[in-house]
Amino acid sequence: MDYKGKIYRPWMEANSLLIQTTLGCTHNKCTFCDMFREKRFQIRKIEDIFKDIDQARQIYPQIKSIFLIDGNVLVLKTDFLLQIIEKITSTFPECSKISLYAGLNDLRRKSVEALTQLRQAGLSKAYVGLESGDPVILKRIQKGLTPEQAVAGMANAKAAGIDILVSIIFGIGGRNRSGEHIVETTRLLNLMAPEELAPMALTVQPGTELADQIATGDFIQASPLQILEEETYLLENLNGFPTFYWGDHGNNILSLKGRLPESRELFLKRVRQAIETHPVTKKTVLLTTPW
């Protein structure tokens, strides 16, 4: 496979074949993210994408899941994406899941008809980063997204039948806006009702604008106790829509994974116990490992 630059995929896609469809991210301005800083956004030539798919077929006797990278792959024109998905399904007829990275604005800008075409062709799921539902924080982290746009993007996906995994970041509001962050994020999630939810504790990536803000004191990191309190509020106040909770990212304080609302009380018990007894709550900052 002819991968270019650093490669990222969600931890849930560890067993998926990665097909590089774009290079980089069209937005590439989020203050906390350095995933694609070294790349200028490009669309790979379709013949090169097809070549990777054909070579993978020669290597792997069976492929059940394929994930399209790099960043917001859904920004591609619908006809271009349809050609790629149709090539995948014809080359790997046993493949039961095709997923990709997308932006909520990408979903908003696509028509329901276009998204339905993609779903009918074989697109199963899109992974989107919400990070926060607080408009103040979204502006600070330069997400290029408003809560209203997030709701509109999710509505299009639901109308088309594409499952959405939404990621949020505990601690992205810092010490001084932790409460507003989790209240507004939970409120927005209740409106969006994503099929899957992946909360991650904030990880400071060296060289990012956020790292600079921490160094100058413009951003004060939330404490581990605040992060656990954010998770408590989230679990207590999600309104019961069915979702799968991927709270097992390696940088989270606790590893919680399961269906909600069925696992809500078990998860809350564990988080409340951690607030009472986990030694990390005595620390000022949660130390995490950069990606």
JOPE-V506882 format. One record per residue. RES is the residue in one letter. SS is DSSP state (alpha for helix, beta for strand, coil for the rest). PHI is phi in whole degrees, -180 to 180 (NA if undefined). Layout:
RES:SS:PHI
RES:SS:PHI
This chain:
M:coil:NA
D:coil:-96
Y:coil:-75
K:coil:-114
G:coil:72
K:coil:-68
I:coil:-116
Y:coil:-127
R:coil:-150
P:coil:-63
W:alpha:-64
M:alpha:-71
E:alpha:-102
A:coil:-61
N:coil:-101
S:coil:-92
L:beta:-74
L:beta:-98
I:beta:-113
Q:beta:-79
T:coil:-106
T:beta:-123
L:beta:-114
G:coil:82
C:coil:-136
T:coil:-69
H:coil:-86
N:coil:54
K:coil:-124
C:coil:-60
T:coil:-67
F:coil:-96
C:coil:-113
D:coil:-126
M:coil:-58
F:coil:-127
R:coil:-60
E:coil:-87
K:coil:-116
R:coil:-92
F:coil:-59
Q:beta:-143
I:beta:-100
R:coil:-69
K:coil:-64
I:alpha:-64
E:alpha:-67
D:alpha:-72
I:alpha:-64
F:alpha:-62
K:alpha:-62
D:alpha:-63
I:alpha:-63
D:alpha:-65
Q:alpha:-66
A:alpha:-63
R:alpha:-61
Q:alpha:-70
I:alpha:-89
Y:coil:-106
P:coil:-70
Q:coil:-151
I:coil:-128
K:coil:-98
S:beta:-144
I:beta:-129
F:beta:-122
L:beta:-93
I:beta:-120
D:coil:-85
G:coil:-60
N:coil:-80
V:alpha:-61
L:alpha:-68
V:alpha:-69
L:coil:-65
K:coil:-61
T:alpha:-59
D:alpha:-62
F:alpha:-65
L:alpha:-65
L:alpha:-61
Q:alpha:-62
I:alpha:-68
I:alpha:-65
E:alpha:-66
K:alpha:-64
I:alpha:-63
T:alpha:-67
S:alpha:-78
T:alpha:-82
F:coil:-123
P:coil:-61
E:coil:-82
C:coil:-70
S:coil:-107
K:beta:-147
I:beta:-123
S:beta:-129
L:beta:-159
Y:beta:-81
A:beta:-149
G:coil:-102
L:alpha:-62
N:alpha:-70
D:alpha:-63
L:alpha:-65
R:alpha:-68
R:alpha:-78
K:coil:-77
S:coil:-74
V:alpha:-60
E:alpha:-63
A:alpha:-65
L:alpha:-64
T:alpha:-65
Q:alpha:-58
L:alpha:-66
R:alpha:-66
Q:alpha:-66
A:alpha:-73
G:coil:141
L:beta:-69
S:beta:-97
K:beta:-151
A:beta:-123
Y:beta:-100
V:beta:-126
G:beta:-98
L:beta:-91
E:beta:72
S:coil:-153
G:coil:-101
D:coil:-85
P:alpha:-60
V:alpha:-65
I:alpha:-69
L:alpha:-57
K:alpha:-70
R:alpha:-63
I:coil:-88
Q:coil:58
K:coil:-72
G:coil:70
L:coil:-146
T:coil:-111
P:alpha:-56
E:alpha:-64
Q:alpha:-67
A:alpha:-62
V:alpha:-63
A:alpha:-65
G:alpha:-63
M:alpha:-64
A:alpha:-61
N:alpha:-63
A:alpha:-62
K:alpha:-64
A:alpha:-63
A:alpha:-88
G:coil:83
I:coil:-94
D:beta:-70
I:beta:-125
L:beta:-103
V:beta:-104
S:beta:-103
I:beta:-129
I:beta:-123
F:beta:-66
G:coil:92
I:coil:-70
G:coil:-84
G:coil:74
R:coil:-67
N:coil:-92
R:coil:-133
S:alpha:-63
G:alpha:-63
E:alpha:-61
H:alpha:-59
I:alpha:-75
V:alpha:-65
E:alpha:-71
T:alpha:-66
T:alpha:-64
R:alpha:-59
L:alpha:-69
L:alpha:-62
N:alpha:-64
L:alpha:-75
M:alpha:-82
A:coil:49
P:coil:-67
E:coil:-68
E:beta:-142
L:beta:-136
A:beta:-125
P:beta:-88
M:beta:-132
A:beta:-72
L:coil:-57
T:coil:-117
V:coil:-86
Q:coil:-89
P:coil:-56
G:coil:87
T:coil:-85
E:alpha:-63
L:alpha:-63
A:alpha:-61
D:alpha:-65
Q:alpha:-65
I:alpha:-68
A:alpha:-64
T:alpha:-90
G:coil:86
D:coil:-73
F:coil:-131
I:coil:-108
Q:coil:-65
A:coil:-64
S:coil:-78
P:alpha:-57
L:alpha:-63
Q:alpha:-63
I:alpha:-64
L:alpha:-67
E:alpha:-67
E:alpha:-63
E:alpha:-66
T:alpha:-60
Y:alpha:-60
L:alpha:-58
L:alpha:-66
E:alpha:-71
N:alpha:-115
L:coil:-62
N:coil:-88
G:coil:99
F:coil:-66
P:coil:-72
T:beta:-156
F:beta:-101
Y:beta:-99
W:beta:-97
G:beta:-91
D:coil:-113
H:coil:-60
G:coil:-61
N:coil:-95
N:coil:-75
I:coil:-66
L:coil:-115
S:coil:-105
L:beta:-124
K:beta:-143
G:beta:165
R:beta:-83
L:beta:-116
P:coil:-86
E:coil:-57
S:coil:-95
R:alpha:-55
E:alpha:-66
L:alpha:-63
F:alpha:-64
L:alpha:-62
K:alpha:-60
R:alpha:-69
V:alpha:-68
R:alpha:-64
Q:alpha:-65
A:alpha:-65
I:alpha:-60
E:alpha:-81
T:alpha:-126
H:coil:-72
P:alpha:-62
V:alpha:-65
T:alpha:-68
K:alpha:-86
K:coil:-88
T:coil:-81
V:coil:-133
L:coil:-83
L:coil:-85
T:coil:-126
T:coil:-97
P:coil:-57
W:coil:-65
